[in-house]
């Protein structure tokens, strides 16, 4: 007596629902495993989107030059701290020695702690120490163009004079001037009075939902050098001519080796592009995904063993049913299909519940951290459900085969 696939599926769902409490406990490991993988994949997908957007705004043709391999505003890895700092005059030398480079800008990142205290921006009634100060040459607004929410950028004349003018990030403007209209207002920065001449529009992308550019206070490079003569965290950006960035990268590297007398293979500087930084980020997130897969794999293994155990119990409980079906002409394959469908229905339900939980968790993170882009990718949903079904298929084979091997006469005698 062969049954159509739809009838087998209906019977499987009925069997699972008839013992829903037992089934729920059985698939708990699968629910946890699928929830973990899909949630981590969703958050990392959103995080990567923010990082890619962040570096796309920096410009695809740009080449970054710094002393360290990480954040140029930080000290870097221990082995990199002994390197000689970058120098602002390298910009002119790189432009001269690299025909494929269109323009080179210089930035000076000011340490956030000065004289044992954090740098603070103040106006009457408001203040913020959640700021980062950078002296940026006027070329920096060309190599890394940014939109303005209001006001203007400082001019080459203001920059050469070392005027105390500033273009501030959107978050800093909102913190110091909550009523709006920051342009033209004066504020105190680390004891010096500056005038706001412009406010940047909110930056796109970022790391973990935050973009440090929104907290940046950009002042002329000359001004930063005069106020902080001991700072040497210089960061250079070389903008390659369109279509020849790889050639420009080689030229910039060769120019730096010549300037710093650094032999090949012993570079004491870091040169990178947006693509290279994104690849390093992908390698890091790949490790996180592997760890989450390993953790969820334990849950799936426990869930799979539970499914096999419950299916073996189910086979024993339904011995007479199997005997009746065989007596009425059911083939071994029909019995195998029936119990496999039941195992798949069990784990498939666990997969669906895990996917629903992961969507809810992702939505909750989006509500709690609005700046962190997070969305459940279709491939994660499909993979999660497919894995859950595969677990049911793998761990349901043995109980199904055991059921199909029963002797119908002995099965009918079973009490």
C-alpha positions as CSV (number, residue, x, y, z in Angstrom):
1,X,0.0,0.0,0.0
2,X,2.0,3.0,-1.3
3,X,1.0,6.4,-0.1
4,X,1.6,9.7,-1.9
5,X,4.2,12.0,-0.6
6,X,1.6,14.6,0.6
7,X,-0.1,11.9,2.7
8,X,3.2,10.8,4.2
9,X,4.0,14.4,5.1
10,X,0.5,14.9,6.6
11,X,1.0,11.8,8.7
12,X,4.5,13.0,9.8
13,X,3.2,16.4,10.9
14,X,0.3,14.7,12.8
15,X,2.8,12.4,14.6
16,X,5.0,15.3,15.6
17,X,2.1,17.4,16.8
18,X,0.6,14.4,18.7
19,X,3.7,14.5,20.9
20,X,4.5,18.2,20.7
21,X,6.1,18.6,24.2
22,X,8.4,15.6,23.6
23,X,9.1,16.9,20.1
24,X,9.9,20.4,21.4
25,X,12.5,19.1,23.8
26,X,14.0,16.9,21.1
27,X,14.6,19.7,18.7
28,X,15.8,22.3,21.3
29,X,19.4,21.8,20.2
30,X,18.5,22.3,16.6
31,X,16.6,25.5,17.4
32,X,19.6,26.8,19.3
33,X,22.1,25.9,16.6
34,X,20.1,27.4,13.7
35,X,19.3,30.5,15.7
36,X,23.0,31.0,16.4
37,X,24.2,30.6,12.8
38,X,21.5,32.7,11.2
39,X,21.8,35.5,13.8
40,X,25.6,35.7,13.6
41,X,25.4,35.6,9.8
42,X,22.8,38.4,9.8
43,X,24.7,40.7,12.1
44,X,28.0,40.1,10.2
45,X,26.3,40.7,6.9
46,X,25.0,44.1,8.1
47,X,28.3,44.9,9.7
48,X,30.2,44.2,6.5
49,X,27.8,46.4,4.5
50,X,28.6,49.2,6.9
51,X,32.3,48.7,6.5
52,X,32.2,48.5,2.7
53,X,30.1,51.7,2.6
54,X,32.6,53.4,5.0
55,X,35.6,52.7,2.7
56,X,33.6,53.4,-0.5
57,X,33.1,56.9,0.8
58,X,36.9,57.2,1.4
59,X,37.3,56.7,-2.4
60,X,38.1,53.5,-4.4
61,X,41.1,55.1,-6.0
62,X,42.8,56.0,-2.7
63,X,46.0,54.6,-1.2
64,X,46.5,55.0,2.5
65,X,50.0,55.5,3.9
66,X,50.7,55.3,7.7
67,X,53.2,54.1,10.2
68,X,50.9,51.3,11.6
69,X,48.7,48.8,10.0
70,X,45.6,49.6,12.1
71,X,43.9,52.8,13.1
72,X,46.4,55.5,12.2
73,X,45.2,57.5,15.2
74,X,46.4,54.7,17.6
75,X,49.8,53.3,18.5
76,X,49.4,50.1,16.5
77,X,50.9,46.7,17.1
78,X,53.9,46.5,19.6
79,X,56.3,45.7,16.8
80,X,55.1,48.7,14.8
81,X,55.6,51.2,17.6
82,X,59.4,51.3,17.0
83,X,58.9,52.4,13.4
84,X,59.9,55.9,12.4
85,X,56.8,58.2,12.1
86,X,55.5,59.5,8.8
87,X,56.5,63.0,7.9
88,X,54.3,65.6,6.1
89,X,57.0,66.4,3.6
90,X,56.6,62.8,2.2
91,X,53.4,64.0,0.4
92,X,55.4,66.2,-2.0
93,X,58.0,63.5,-2.5
94,X,55.4,60.8,-3.3
95,X,53.6,63.1,-5.7
96,X,56.9,63.8,-7.5
97,X,58.1,60.2,-7.6
98,X,54.7,58.6,-8.5
99,X,53.4,59.7,-12.0
100,X,50.2,57.6,-11.5
101,X,49.3,59.6,-8.4
102,X,47.0,62.6,-8.9
103,X,47.1,64.2,-5.5
104,X,48.4,63.5,-1.9
105,X,46.9,64.8,1.3
106,X,48.2,64.9,4.8
107,X,46.3,64.4,8.1
108,X,47.6,64.7,11.6
109,X,45.7,62.8,14.2
110,X,45.8,64.3,17.7
111,X,45.9,61.9,20.7
112,X,42.7,62.2,22.6
113,X,44.5,62.5,25.9
114,X,46.6,65.7,26.4
115,X,48.4,66.5,29.6
116,X,46.7,63.7,31.3
117,X,43.2,64.9,30.4
118,X,40.8,64.1,27.5
119,X,40.4,66.7,24.8
120,X,37.1,68.4,25.5
121,X,35.0,70.7,23.2
122,X,32.9,73.2,25.1
123,X,30.3,75.9,24.6
124,X,28.3,77.6,27.4
125,X,26.0,74.9,28.8
126,X,27.3,72.0,26.8
127,X,30.5,70.0,26.5
128,X,31.7,66.8,25.0
129,X,34.9,64.8,25.3
130,X,33.7,62.2,22.8
131,X,35.6,63.9,20.0
132,X,38.6,63.3,17.9
133,X,40.7,66.1,16.5
134,X,42.5,65.9,13.2
135,X,44.6,68.5,11.4
136,X,43.8,68.0,7.7
137,X,45.4,69.7,4.7
138,X,43.0,71.3,2.1
139,X,44.0,68.5,-0.3
140,X,42.3,66.1,2.2
141,X,38.9,67.4,1.1
142,X,39.7,66.5,-2.5
143,X,41.2,63.0,-1.8
144,X,38.4,62.2,0.6
145,X,35.4,64.5,-0.4
146,X,32.6,64.7,2.1
147,X,29.2,66.4,2.0
148,X,28.5,69.4,4.1
149,X,25.3,69.8,6.1
150,X,25.9,73.5,6.5
151,X,28.6,76.1,6.1
152,X,31.8,75.7,4.1
153,X,35.4,74.2,4.2
154,X,38.4,76.3,5.2
155,X,40.3,77.9,2.4
156,X,44.0,77.4,1.5
157,X,44.7,80.9,2.9
158,X,43.1,80.1,6.2
159,X,45.0,76.8,6.3
160,X,48.4,78.4,5.5
161,X,47.9,81.1,8.3
162,X,47.0,78.5,10.8
163,X,43.6,80.1,11.6
164,X,41.5,78.7,14.4
165,X,38.6,77.5,12.3
166,X,37.0,74.1,12.3
167,X,34.6,71.9,10.3
168,X,32.9,69.5,12.8
169,X,31.1,66.2,12.4
170,X,27.4,65.9,12.7
171,X,27.4,64.2,16.1
172,X,29.7,66.8,17.6
173,X,27.5,69.6,16.2
174,X,24.4,68.0,17.7
175,X,26.1,67.6,21.0
176,X,27.4,71.2,21.3
177,X,24.7,73.0,19.4
178,X,21.4,71.1,19.9
179,X,19.4,74.1,18.8
180,X,21.1,73.9,15.4
181,X,22.9,76.6,13.4
182,X,26.4,75.7,14.5
183,X,28.0,77.6,11.6
184,X,29.6,80.9,12.8
185,X,29.5,79.8,16.5
186,X,32.6,79.9,18.7
187,X,33.6,77.0,20.9
188,X,36.5,76.1,23.1
189,X,38.7,73.1,22.1
190,X,41.3,72.0,24.6
191,X,41.6,75.5,26.0
192,X,41.7,77.3,22.6
193,X,38.8,79.2,21.0
194,X,37.8,78.1,17.6
195,X,35.1,79.2,15.2
196,X,32.8,76.7,13.4
197,X,32.7,77.4,9.7
198,X,31.0,74.2,8.6
199,X,29.3,71.0,9.6
200,X,29.8,67.7,7.8
201,X,26.7,65.7,6.8
202,X,26.4,62.3,8.7
203,X,29.0,59.9,7.4
204,X,27.9,56.7,5.7
205,X,28.8,53.2,6.9
206,X,31.1,52.6,9.9
207,X,32.4,49.9,12.3
208,X,29.9,48.3,14.6
209,X,27.3,50.9,13.6
210,X,29.5,53.9,14.5
211,X,31.5,56.2,12.2
212,X,34.2,58.1,14.0
213,X,34.0,60.9,11.3
214,X,30.7,62.1,12.9
215,X,32.7,62.9,16.0
216,X,35.6,64.5,14.2
217,X,36.8,68.1,14.5
218,X,38.8,69.0,11.4
219,X,41.1,71.9,11.8
220,X,43.8,73.2,9.4
221,X,47.0,71.1,9.3
222,X,49.1,74.1,10.2
223,X,46.9,74.9,13.1
224,X,47.2,71.4,14.5
225,X,51.0,71.5,14.1
226,X,51.3,74.8,16.0
227,X,49.0,73.7,18.8
228,X,50.4,70.2,19.2
229,X,54.1,70.3,18.1
230,X,54.8,66.9,19.8
231,X,52.2,65.0,17.8
232,X,53.5,62.8,14.9
233,X,50.6,60.6,13.9
234,X,50.6,61.6,10.3
235,X,48.4,59.9,7.8
236,X,48.8,60.3,4.0
237,X,46.3,59.6,1.3
238,X,47.4,59.3,-2.3
239,X,44.7,59.5,-4.9
240,X,45.5,57.5,-8.0
241,X,44.6,58.6,-11.4
242,X,41.4,56.8,-12.6
243,X,42.0,53.2,-13.7
244,X,45.6,52.8,-12.6
245,X,45.4,52.4,-8.9
246,X,47.4,49.1,-8.9
247,X,50.3,50.9,-10.7
248,X,50.0,53.8,-8.4
249,X,50.2,51.4,-5.4
250,X,53.5,50.0,-6.7
251,X,54.9,53.5,-7.3
252,X,53.9,54.8,-3.9
253,X,55.5,51.7,-2.2
254,X,58.7,52.2,-4.2
255,X,58.8,55.9,-3.4
256,X,58.4,55.3,0.3
257,X,61.2,52.7,0.2
258,X,63.4,55.2,-1.5
259,X,62.5,58.1,0.9
260,X,62.9,56.0,4.1
261,X,65.8,53.9,2.7
262,X,63.8,50.7,3.4
263,X,64.9,47.6,1.5
264,X,62.1,45.4,0.0
265,X,60.7,42.9,2.5
266,X,61.7,45.1,5.4
267,X,59.2,47.9,5.0
268,X,58.8,50.1,8.2
269,X,55.5,51.6,6.9
270,X,52.0,50.4,5.9
271,X,50.4,51.0,2.5
272,X,46.9,49.7,1.9
273,X,43.8,50.2,-0.2
274,X,40.1,50.0,0.6
275,X,39.9,46.6,-1.1
276,X,42.8,45.2,1.0
277,X,41.2,46.5,4.3
278,X,37.9,44.9,3.4
279,X,39.6,41.6,2.6
280,X,41.3,41.6,6.0
281,X,37.9,42.4,7.6
282,X,36.4,39.4,5.7
283,X,39.1,37.2,7.0
284,X,38.3,38.2,10.6
285,X,34.6,37.8,10.2
286,X,35.2,34.4,8.5
287,X,36.8,33.2,11.7
288,X,33.9,34.4,13.7
289,X,31.5,32.5,11.4
290,X,33.6,29.4,11.8
291,X,33.4,29.6,15.5
292,X,29.7,30.2,15.4
293,X,29.3,27.2,13.1
294,X,31.4,25.0,15.5
295,X,29.2,26.1,18.5
296,X,25.9,25.6,16.6
297,X,27.3,22.3,15.3
298,X,27.3,21.0,18.8
299,X,23.7,22.0,19.2
300,X,22.8,20.3,15.9
301,X,24.7,17.1,16.9
302,X,22.8,17.0,20.2
303,X,19.5,17.7,18.4
304,X,20.3,15.0,15.8
305,X,21.0,12.4,18.4
306,X,17.8,13.3,20.2
307,X,15.9,12.9,16.9
308,X,17.4,9.5,16.4
309,X,16.5,8.5,19.9
310,X,12.9,9.7,19.7
311,X,12.5,8.0,16.3
312,X,13.7,4.7,17.7
313,X,11.2,5.1,20.5
314,X,8.5,6.0,17.9
315,X,9.3,2.8,15.9
316,X,8.9,0.7,19.0
317,X,5.6,2.4,20.0
318,X,4.2,1.9,16.5
319,X,5.3,-1.7,15.9
320,X,1.7,-2.9,15.4
321,X,1.0,0.0,13.0
322,X,4.0,-1.0,10.9
323,X,2.9,-4.6,10.9
324,X,-0.6,-3.6,9.7
325,X,0.8,-1.5,6.9
326,X,3.1,-4.3,5.8
327,X,0.3,-6.8,5.9
328,X,-1.8,-4.5,3.7
329,X,1.1,-4.5,1.1
330,X,3.3,-1.6,2.1
331,X,6.9,-2.0,0.8
332,X,10.0,-1.5,2.7
333,X,10.6,1.8,0.9
334,X,7.2,3.0,1.9
335,X,8.0,2.4,5.6
336,X,11.4,4.1,5.2
337,X,9.8,7.1,3.5
338,X,7.1,7.4,6.3
339,X,9.6,7.6,9.1
340,X,12.1,9.7,7.2
341,X,9.4,12.2,6.5
342,X,8.6,12.3,10.2
343,X,12.2,12.9,11.2
344,X,12.5,15.6,8.5
345,X,9.3,17.2,9.7
346,X,10.6,17.2,13.3
347,X,14.0,18.9,12.4
348,X,12.4,21.1,9.8
349,X,10.1,22.5,12.5
350,X,13.2,23.1,14.6
351,X,14.8,24.9,11.7
352,X,11.8,27.1,11.1
353,X,11.5,28.0,14.8
354,X,15.3,28.8,14.9
355,X,14.9,31.1,11.8
356,X,12.0,32.9,13.4
357,X,14.0,33.4,16.6
358,X,17.0,34.7,14.7
359,X,14.8,37.2,12.8
360,X,13.4,38.5,16.1
361,X,16.8,38.8,17.6
362,X,18.1,40.6,14.5
363,X,15.1,43.0,14.6
364,X,15.7,43.6,18.3
365,X,19.4,44.5,17.7
366,X,18.2,46.9,15.0
367,X,15.9,48.6,17.4
368,X,18.4,48.8,20.3
369,X,21.3,49.8,18.0
370,X,19.7,51.7,15.1
371,X,23.1,52.7,13.7
372,X,24.1,49.1,13.2
373,X,22.8,47.8,9.9
374,X,21.4,44.3,10.3
375,X,19.2,42.2,8.0
376,X,18.6,38.5,7.6
377,X,20.1,37.5,4.3
378,X,18.1,35.0,2.2
379,X,21.1,32.7,1.9
380,X,21.3,32.3,5.7
381,X,17.6,31.4,5.9
382,X,17.8,28.9,3.1
383,X,21.0,27.4,4.5
384,X,19.6,27.2,8.0
385,X,16.5,25.4,6.9
386,X,18.4,23.1,4.5
387,X,20.8,22.1,7.3
388,X,18.0,21.4,9.7
389,X,16.3,19.2,7.1
390,X,19.6,17.5,6.4
391,X,20.1,16.7,10.1
392,X,16.6,15.0,10.1
393,X,17.5,13.0,7.0
394,X,20.9,11.9,8.3
395,X,19.8,10.9,11.8
396,X,16.4,9.5,10.7
397,X,17.9,6.9,8.3
398,X,18.8,4.3,10.9
399,X,15.4,4.3,12.7
400,X,13.6,4.2,9.3
401,X,15.6,1.3,8.1
402,X,15.0,-0.5,11.4
403,X,11.2,0.0,11.0
404,X,11.3,-1.3,7.4
405,X,13.1,-4.5,8.4
406,X,10.4,-5.6,10.8
407,X,8.7,-8.9,10.2
408,X,5.0,-8.2,9.7
409,X,3.9,-11.4,11.5
410,X,6.1,-10.6,14.6
411,X,5.0,-6.9,14.4
412,X,1.3,-7.9,14.5
413,X,1.9,-10.0,17.6
414,X,3.6,-7.1,19.4
415,X,1.8,-5.9,22.5
